Amino acid sequence: MPEHAGDGDRLTTLTNHQASWKIQAPAQLRAAAPVPPVVIAPIAATAADKKVLLENEGLQALSLLLLVRNVGERGKSFTCRYEPHTKIHKESLLAEIANLRRDNTRLQTLNEEVSSAASDLQERAQGLQDSHDWQKIVLDTIGRNGHDREIIKRLRCGETPQSIAGWLTQQHPIQPHMHRVPGGTHGLIEIVTAFEESLRSDDGYRLSKESDTLQTGWTSVSSSQTLLGHLFDLYFTWVHPIHMLFSETDFRESYETNDETYCSSALVNAICAMACHLMDQKDTDGEGDIETLGTGFMNQARQGVQPQNYMTLCSVQALAVMYLAELSSGKARSATGYLRASVEFLKVAELDGQSPKAREISLWGIQTLNTYQSRANPDSVPILTNGSRSSTGITYQKLYAPELPPMPEFRHVDLFSNHAVWRFYRYNGDQRKLPVRPSHAILTACHQAALFQIIHESLNLYCGLRGAATAEAVLTLYRRYRDWEEDLPFILKAVDEEAQPLPHILYLHVQYHVAVLQHLTPMLQSGLFGGSNLQELQRMVVKHAQQGIEIMEHARRLYSARYLMPLLSFCAIHIGDALIRYSPHEPPDSDVVEFCLGLLQQASGGFAICGPLQELYRRTAYECGVQLPANIETITGQLGNYGMDDILDACTRLDYKQPVDQSVRHIADNVAEEWPSTWEQVVNSPGRPSSAKKLSTGERPLRIKSLLNE
């Protein structure tokens, strides 16, 4: 069909028989000579008319063309308008509706975002207003109510105005009408700065001549709250559950509120010094290297313990923590003095507002630590109040602490209401992403105190304080050890790796096995036993050593040995010593030595004391003829060249082994003859059949054959 007409008039081709064409003259022409619109009606495309339709299509178009040309010759123009079918209108409308709906959805989303932003702005505005109100309270209190120094101290420690205002409202009511209201943070800074300039006293606020900055708070070694928080988390994860020397809850509350009832500068710095041994360099928050930080914290801890506060319980606790920090640095000889002072001042320490619960935790914690270290450093000879001497500890150092009065452990402590939690905390940020578990730290500390009461009595027996070490006396204590294990609550009994026991629970069992094998070793080495009795004694010692090293292996696999406390390192080499001497084939002695040296190597990353202990244990392996692999240094690291002073700084003596000669002379001559009958009366007594079964067989499946291969 034609697409255009002559004389430049454009026509649109008729391509749809269901559409209609209308040709209409302009308004001027209609007014002069009305001409009705020419309409070409739609042609039905039925089957019958299809042929006619096709024949007439050309005629219709030709007629239309002639009509338009005729009108054009008259000098007038006409409009040709095409009207689409209804179906096309419908499709167009549906597409437009879909576009509108999409636009509406976008608008709704934008509206929600705007509303959320408006809400956030409103909250921020309210927060700023609240902050301003809190600052008004703080500023109006300065210079009026005697809290100036405390307010400045809290500001320097990083407390918010809201926290300080909350504390102030507890001290006295805040008047509704303030006599002056400085404006905003700028006014607060001006007042604080002016107030600092007036401080020249010696009550803990000192202006440094070099930096002209106020040194306040618990420590001036670092002002980084991130670093201090990280050190606290390390300490309360790895140290506190094993050496519970004070109440964590009370300490944290006093620290956060700048209260000195349960906290002191010496205690804070001692905790940080100890925690530096657990920290990696990347977590120092740019405050310098770890060794420098540790030295700085330790120096401030020393400065914080002054003669006027020797008798405070916080100073007693700080001295005990300082002992751990100094021992970790491989300075046992100087460390021992801190613990000696701690136990001596503990006898006369003033509560200073601390609760009986807090005092009891410190009493048992320090006594346990004293017993612990006495075994680790067996040379000090204490004088008791009655003039006698005592000996105890993990490696048999003489005790210098007076005996505790007979009393149950933790009388004032609710063992089951504590809601402390534990997480596998190692690096800064772990507190936000690692799950927590109930720590059971208080319960563990209670049963640890009970265990070390038995250890205390056991080693006093071998020092002659209870007369000769008879068969009855030795086996009675042995029975008490076994009863202690049986009486553990269920939550503290599970040590299998599948149960995922916490590290301090595992190490509680390690301490138990070391205590039992050391209780029996003097009998084994006395030379008084022979035959089946000697074999049974040796079997019992080996059994506890095997179970101890199995648990140590569990702990290393679950938590690594990087955070192994120094006194537990002594436990490791005592267990290894017993195995290579009395059971060189199960497990193989070379595997045992390799394991123990590797354990100490991993722990030496933070504890310098482990290096000399490695050297001492290597010497023992050489003396026992243990064949070590040629590549032992790839597992244990390059062993240093440790001299006499290094060994003395680790053990306060030149060996880690218990001085058996001091114990043997207190053993009764007839102990071997009385042993079998006494065993039946004391150990296999009908009162505790379950205990008798355990003690008579002593069998337990061991899983240490592939100790180093897993």
LINJO-V754348 format. One record per backbone hydrogen bond with DSSP energy under -0.5 kcal/mol. NH is the residue of the N-H (numbers start at 1). CO is the residue of the C=O. E is the energy in kcal/mol with one decimal. If there is no record, write none. Layout:
[[NH;CO;E] [NH;CO;E]]
This chain:
[[5;9;-2.1] [9;6;-1.7] [11;3;-0.6] [15;13;-0.8] [17;15;-0.5] [19;16;-1.7] [20;83;-0.5] [21;40;-1.1] [22;81;-1.0] [23;38;-1.9] [24;22;-0.5] [24;79;-1.8] [26;77;-1.1] [30;26;-2.1] [31;27;-1.8] [32;28;-1.6] [33;29;-2.7] [38;23;-1.8] [39;37;-0.7] [40;21;-1.9] [40;38;-0.5] [41;39;-0.9] [43;17;-1.1] [44;42;-0.6] [46;44;-1.2] [50;46;-0.9] [53;49;-3.2] [54;50;-1.8] [55;51;-1.8] [56;52;-2.7] [57;53;-1.2] [58;54;-0.7] [59;55;-0.6] [60;56;-2.7] [61;57;-2.1] [62;58;-2.3] [63;59;-2.7] [64;60;-2.3] [65;61;-2.2] [66;62;-2.4] [67;63;-2.3] [68;64;-2.2] [69;65;-2.4] [70;66;-2.4] [71;67;-2.1] [72;68;-2.4] [73;69;-2.0] [74;70;-0.7] [74;71;-1.0] [75;72;-2.1] [76;71;-1.1] [79;24;-2.3] [81;22;-1.5] [81;79;-0.6] [83;20;-0.8] [84;82;-0.6] [88;85;-0.5] [89;85;-1.5] [90;86;-2.4] [91;87;-2.2] [92;88;-2.1] [93;89;-2.5] [94;90;-2.5] [95;91;-2.1] [96;92;-2.1] [97;93;-2.5] [98;94;-2.3] [99;95;-2.0] [100;96;-2.3] [101;97;-2.5] [102;98;-2.1] [103;99;-2.5] [104;100;-2.6] [105;101;-2.4] [106;102;-2.2] [107;103;-2.3] [108;104;-2.5] [109;105;-2.3] [110;106;-2.5] [111;107;-2.5] [112;108;-2.4] [113;109;-2.3] [114;110;-2.5] [115;111;-2.5] [116;112;-2.7] [117;113;-2.6] [118;114;-2.5] [119;115;-2.4] [120;116;-2.6] [121;117;-2.6] [122;118;-2.1] [123;119;-2.5] [124;120;-2.8] [125;121;-2.5] [126;122;-2.4] [127;123;-3.0] [128;124;-2.8] [129;125;-2.1] [130;126;-3.0] [131;127;-3.0] [132;128;-2.3] [133;129;-2.3] [134;130;-2.7] [135;131;-2.5] [136;132;-2.0] [137;133;-1.7] [138;134;-2.3] [139;135;-3.1] [140;136;-2.3] [141;137;-1.0] [141;138;-0.6] [142;138;-1.5] [144;141;-2.4] [145;141;-1.6] [151;147;-2.7] [152;148;-2.4] [153;149;-2.4] [154;150;-2.4] [155;151;-2.5] [156;152;-2.4] [157;153;-1.3] [158;155;-1.5] [159;154;-2.4] [164;160;-2.3] [165;161;-3.0] [166;162;-2.5] [167;163;-1.9] [168;164;-2.5] [169;165;-2.4] [170;166;-0.9] [171;167;-1.0] [171;168;-0.6] [172;168;-2.0] [178;176;-0.6] [184;182;-0.7] [187;183;-1.5] [188;184;-1.3] [189;185;-2.6] [190;186;-2.2] [191;187;-2.2] [192;188;-2.5] [193;189;-2.8] [194;190;-2.4] [195;191;-2.5] [196;192;-2.4] [197;193;-1.6] [198;194;-0.8] [198;195;-0.8] [199;196;-1.5] [200;198;-0.7] [206;204;-0.6] [206;215;-1.0] [208;206;-0.6] [208;213;-1.8] [212;208;-2.8] [215;206;-2.3] [216;214;-0.8] [225;223;-0.7] [228;224;-2.3] [229;225;-2.5] [230;226;-2.0] [231;227;-2.4] [232;228;-2.3] [233;229;-2.3] [234;230;-2.1] [235;231;-2.4] [236;232;-2.8] [237;233;-0.9] [238;234;-2.3] [239;234;-0.5] [239;235;-2.0] [240;235;-2.3] [242;239;-1.4] [243;239;-3.0] [245;243;-1.2] [248;246;-0.6] [251;247;-2.3] [252;248;-2.8] [253;249;-2.0] [254;250;-2.3] [255;251;-2.7] [256;252;-2.5] [257;253;-1.5] [258;254;-0.5] [258;255;-0.8] [259;254;-2.5] [268;264;-2.5] [269;265;-2.4] [270;266;-2.2] [271;267;-2.4] [272;268;-2.2] [273;269;-2.4] [274;270;-2.2] [275;271;-2.5] [276;272;-1.5] [277;274;-1.3] [278;275;-1.9] [279;276;-0.8] [283;280;-1.8] [284;281;-1.6] [287;284;-1.4] [293;289;-2.1] [294;290;-3.0] [295;291;-2.4] [296;292;-2.4] [297;293;-2.8] [298;294;-2.3] [299;295;-2.5] [300;296;-2.0] [301;297;-2.1] [302;298;-2.1] [303;299;-2.1] [304;300;-1.6] [305;301;-0.7] [305;302;-1.0] [306;304;-1.0] [309;306;-2.4] [310;307;-1.0] [312;309;-1.4] [313;350;-1.1] [316;312;-1.8] [317;313;-2.4] [318;314;-2.4] [319;315;-2.4] [320;316;-1.6] [321;317;-2.0] [322;318;-2.6] [323;319;-1.7] [324;320;-1.4] [325;321;-2.2] [326;322;-2.6] [327;323;-2.6] [328;324;-2.2] [329;325;-1.0] [330;327;-2.0] [331;326;-1.7] [332;649;-4.5] [335;331;-2.3] [336;332;-2.3] [337;333;-0.6] [337;334;-0.5] [338;334;-0.8] [338;335;-0.7] [339;335;-1.6] [340;336;-2.5] [341;337;-2.3] [342;338;-2.1] [343;339;-2.5] [344;340;-1.9] [345;341;-2.7] [346;342;-1.6] [347;343;-0.7] [347;344;-0.7] [348;345;-0.9] [349;345;-0.8] [350;311;-3.2] [354;351;-2.0] [359;355;-2.2] [360;356;-2.3] [361;357;-2.2] [362;358;-2.0] [363;359;-2.8] [364;360;-2.4] [365;361;-2.2] [366;362;-2.8] [367;363;-1.8] [368;364;-2.4] [369;365;-2.3] [370;366;-2.5] [371;367;-2.3] [372;368;-2.6] [373;369;-3.0] [374;370;-1.7] [375;371;-1.2] [375;372;-0.6] [376;372;-1.2] [377;373;-2.1] [379;377;-2.1] [380;377;-0.8] [382;380;-0.6] [382;399;-2.3] [384;382;-0.6] [384;388;-3.1] [387;384;-2.1] [390;399;-0.7] [392;397;-1.8] [394;372;-1.6] [397;374;-3.6] [397;392;-0.9] [399;390;-1.1] [411;408;-0.5] [414;412;-0.5] [415;413;-0.9] [417;414;-0.7] [422;437;-3.4] [425;423;-2.7] [430;427;-2.4] [432;429;-1.6] [433;429;-0.7] [433;430;-0.6] [434;430;-2.0] [437;422;-2.2] [439;420;-2.0] [444;440;-2.3] [445;441;-2.6] [446;442;-2.2] [447;443;-1.9] [448;444;-2.1] [449;445;-2.3] [450;446;-1.7] [451;447;-2.0] [452;448;-2.5] [453;449;-1.2] [454;450;-1.3] [455;451;-2.1] [456;452;-2.3] [457;453;-1.9] [458;454;-2.7] [459;455;-2.4] [460;456;-1.7] [461;457;-1.7] [462;458;-1.3] [463;459;-0.7] [463;460;-0.5] [464;461;-1.4] [465;460;-2.0] [466;467;-0.6] [467;464;-1.3] [469;666;-3.4] [470;468;-1.5] [474;470;-2.4] [475;471;-2.6] [476;472;-2.1] [477;473;-1.6] [478;474;-1.9] [479;475;-2.5] [480;476;-1.7] [481;477;-2.2] [482;478;-2.1] [483;479;-2.4] [484;480;-2.4] [485;481;-1.8] [486;482;-2.2] [487;483;-2.2] [488;485;-1.1] [492;489;-1.6] [493;489;-0.7] [493;490;-1.2] [494;490;-1.0] [499;496;-1.2] [500;497;-1.6] [501;496;-0.6] [505;502;-0.6] [506;502;-2.1] [507;503;-2.7] [508;504;-1.2] [509;505;-1.3] [510;506;-1.8] [511;507;-2.4] [512;508;-1.5] [513;509;-2.4] [514;510;-2.4] [515;511;-2.3] [516;512;-2.2] [517;513;-2.2] [518;514;-2.2] [519;515;-1.5] [520;516;-1.7] [521;517;-1.7] [522;518;-0.7] [524;520;-1.9] [525;521;-2.2] [526;523;-0.8] [533;530;-0.9] [534;530;-0.9] [535;531;-1.9] [536;532;-2.6] [537;533;-2.3] [538;534;-2.4] [539;535;-2.6] [540;536;-2.2] [541;537;-2.2] [542;538;-2.6] [543;539;-2.4] [544;540;-1.9] [545;541;-2.0] [546;542;-2.9] [547;543;-2.3] [548;544;-2.2] [549;545;-2.4] [550;546;-1.9] [551;547;-1.9] [552;548;-2.1] [553;549;-2.1] [554;550;-1.9] [555;551;-2.6] [556;552;-2.3] [557;553;-2.3] [558;554;-2.5] [559;555;-2.8] [560;555;-0.5] [560;556;-1.8] [564;561;-1.6] [568;565;-1.0] [569;565;-1.1] [569;566;-0.6] [570;566;-1.1] [571;567;-1.1] [572;568;-1.9] [573;569;-1.8] [574;570;-2.0] [575;571;-2.3] [576;572;-2.4] [577;573;-2.2] [578;574;-2.1] [579;575;-1.9] [580;576;-2.1] [581;577;-1.3] [582;578;-2.4] [583;579;-2.1] [586;587;-0.6] [589;584;-2.4] [592;588;-2.0] [593;589;-2.5] [594;590;-2.2] [595;591;-2.5] [596;592;-2.6] [597;593;-2.6] [598;594;-2.2] [599;595;-2.4] [600;596;-2.3] [601;597;-2.1] [602;598;-2.1] [603;599;-2.0] [604;600;-1.7] [605;602;-1.0] [606;603;-1.8] [607;603;-1.5] [608;328;-1.4] [608;606;-0.6] [609;328;-1.0] [610;607;-1.5] [611;608;-1.2] [612;608;-0.6] [613;609;-1.3] [614;610;-2.2] [615;611;-1.8] [616;612;-2.3] [617;613;-2.4] [618;614;-2.3] [619;615;-1.9] [620;616;-1.8] [621;617;-2.3] [622;618;-2.0] [623;619;-2.4] [624;620;-2.0] [625;622;-1.2] [626;621;-2.6] [628;626;-0.8] [632;629;-1.3] [634;631;-1.4] [635;631;-0.6] [635;632;-1.1] [636;632;-2.7] [637;633;-1.7] [639;637;-0.7] [642;640;-1.1] [647;643;-1.9] [648;644;-2.6] [649;645;-2.3] [650;646;-0.9] [650;647;-0.6] [651;647;-2.6] [652;648;-2.3] [660;658;-1.8] [662;659;-1.3] [663;659;-0.7] [663;660;-1.0] [664;660;-2.8] [665;661;-1.0] [666;663;-1.7] [667;664;-2.0] [668;469;-1.5] [671;668;-1.4] [674;670;-1.8] [675;671;-0.9] [676;672;-0.6] [678;674;-2.4] [679;675;-2.5] [680;676;-1.7] [681;677;-1.9] [682;678;-3.2] [683;678;-0.6] [683;679;-1.4] [684;679;-2.3] [688;685;-1.2] [689;686;-0.6] [692;688;-2.3] [693;689;-2.2] [694;690;-1.8] [695;691;-2.6] [696;692;-2.4] [697;693;-1.8] [698;693;-0.5] [698;694;-2.0] [707;704;-1.2] [709;706;-1.0] [710;706;-0.6]]
